Amino acid sequence: MSTGYAKTIAEGLATARAYELPFEILRGRINDVVLVSDYEMLRAIKELLITTGQVAEPAGAAALAAAMKLRDRLIGKKAVVMVTGGNIDPELLKRIIEGY
């Protein structure tokens, strides 16, 4: 079970530790875990908005932030990035558009 909450803009990811059951289910099915910062999620939100016109909340943009972080490792490979959740505070979105 989670032992608390992490301080982050990504409310949907604000656990300090992975939940045991989902982590156990995924353990044998994943190759890597990538940690991203709030800043990297903000950059991903802005990139998504600029390139596709889509809006994602910080937790929903975490996978894109990870892909952007691993850009060099992904060149020439097929990759799928799931972007979810458009529930973003309008003031935060305004700050992202204006440059954080």
PyMOL commands that set and color helices and strands:
alter all, ss='L'
color gray80, all
select helices_A, chain A and resi 11-13+20-27+38-52+59-69+71-74+90-98
alter helices_A, ss='H'
color red, helices_A
deselect
rebuild
show_as cartoon
